[in-house]
Amino acid sequence: MIRIAICDDSSQMIETLKQQVLTFMEQEKEPVSLQTYEKSELLKFDLQEGTQFDLILSDIEMPGVDGMELAGIIRRYLPEVVLIFVTSHMKYAVDAYEYGVFRYIPKNMLEERLRQALKDALQMIHMQTESSYRITQGSHMEKVPYRRILYIQKDGKNSVFTLQQGEVIRERKSLNQVYQELDPEEFVFVDRGCIVNLLHISLFQGNEVELDNGEKLPVSRGRLSETKIALQTLWSKNI
Amino acid sequence: MSAVIYLIQILTDSTEYVLYLDLICRLYRQKKKKQMIVAAILCACMGTLICRLNHFGVMCLLIKCMVVCIGGWYLVREESFGILSMTLFASVLKRSWKLFGMAVLFQERFLGMRADAVLDSEGRIQIGFLLGTWAVEMAALVLCRRTVARMSLVKSKMLKVFFVAVAGIICYEQVLDIVWNWELRAGLKWSLILLAGLVIAFFVLLLDLDLSGKKQRIETETMKRELLEEKYQSLNEMYNRNAKLYHDLNNHLNTLYQLLEENRVQEAKGYISDISEPIQSMRKITWTGVELIDVVLNSKAQMMRDRHLTCQINAEFWKDAGILETDVCTVLSNLVDNAIEAAEKLPRQESDIKITMRKIQKFLLIQVENPCIQTELPERGLPETSKKEKGLHGWGLQNVADVAEKYQGTFQCTCEKGIFCASVMLFFNPVKEDKSKPWRD
């Protein structure tokens, strides 16, 4: 089930977007729950109250809370969401990536562009959502979805999982054992004592890798190009 | 006294190592001042401890070279063979120069002493001798500095350098014997010949290395010019078609008016679709919103349409990513040209040429896919081979690889299930000052 929000101050635009999105998702046989907002404040409140979405389509120029402010809020509450801006001002489009906007679509090219954008977005949402890692916590097992894992570090004989939103879990297994159980295409050793989820790598700077939560980890010299190749291979298959 | 001599030797040696390491850094175009001095002092201590005072023999030369190589490798971390051959060559050249100086000094007119006597004599003569030869050496190294920065490193050339250096070392040993045994005339003559030979070899090799660098530059320039010309031509063509259309506009309108007047609606429709065909072909699509990239994409799309190749384009680009538009164009036009060339060779097109340029996190992934015959590209699939010069045909892909390197990225080619895929990953170069600024205003 994909949870979608559409936000635009013109009800006509909302209707157009809704139609196109629903048609596309139907073709892709993707079950959908869709929520529309004519007032961006309402979306803001819903986000603050913890409503979950996978995909948000929004206008930029709106009265009250505008698209850019919304982008900031979305980044804070739903860092993983795929955000697509539909705008008549393309000047924003090529200007900024900082807010993690997935794509800008000019309103006059909705027909041509929306399909491709939705297709790419769907691909993005589906990455790593199926797989998960099992951790034994005391007497019960816990399933940690791959997507939530940022990196895993060695701590003596244990492995420490750092998850999204700063959560930390300790597993009584060596790092190598953990790695064997993970999918080698999606995780990589960046250092002898650290495995990183390739999906969360955002940038390489010198001998450091930056994750999408802003954290930086050192990469050992020998593994630098190997890590880059793995990253490229993973994404190259998924775009 | 011997302590003083040791101290002097460590000092002179460290300056020498500093110069050597500086040469290596220059050769690999890296700047590391602090690390260099530390490495040089360590090298000097190590070198002096191992070779003691007998610093004329071939063994000592080789040991010093090894020490410099280790230091140099620690500094630049590049392929060690280049470092080894360059150091060997530089030291044998420097030694020959020094040997020649010694041969002059030993003449009766100057010192008139045997070599071992000079080294055995404690005190001023020895210090003077050490400092004198050292100054001569330094002069040679300083002279090399400028020329070294111009060299480009190619492996096959390095092999030549290596062989010349080894030959030089063998000759050096022979001449050393002559000078050491106080054969005054012969020593002078042979050391001069050796020196002259090596200097000539140096310039010949330099010319060779320099030329290959120049050749590459010329090729790049030519490619750029061709690209520009191609762009100009496609623009010109667009303009011409446009002008023609405009010129005929009156005629077209008249004809249409006539057709409609006579109520021949179907024919009028046909006429419109006829005249709109040229408009169709010169249609300009905004792919990314960045003009230069859009022009390239459109002209390539046009090129493919002209050759009856089908294509799919999915492109986006972000201006503040710190990636130069021209670099993206270099990558795109080279890869797409190759794709077109490959697809044309096939008897019929099995699948579309796919051009994808996507932003993911903080990097750009540019990917061009085209159908190909599996056997056409054997071992190219390995990322290692696609990086090396051999695996790339022509300069086009070399330029793509250069762009990838510029953005700390990677360039990979794969061939699977009849689809050849060239993929380039470029990392963003975030501009720091803009980070705090809200980008709305």
Interface residues (C-beta under 8 A of the other chain):
Chain A: M68 M90 A93 V94 D95 A96 Y97 E98 R103 Y104 P106 M109 Q116 D120 I201 S202 L203 F204 Q205 E210 D212 R221 S225 K228 I229 L231 Q232 T233 W235 S236 I239
Chain B: R77 T286 T288 G289 V290 N314 E316 F317 W318 K319 D320 A321 T356 R358 K359 I360 Q361 K362 F363 L365 Q367 P383 Q408 G409 T410 Q412 C421 S423 M425 F427 F428 P430 K435 P438 W439 R440
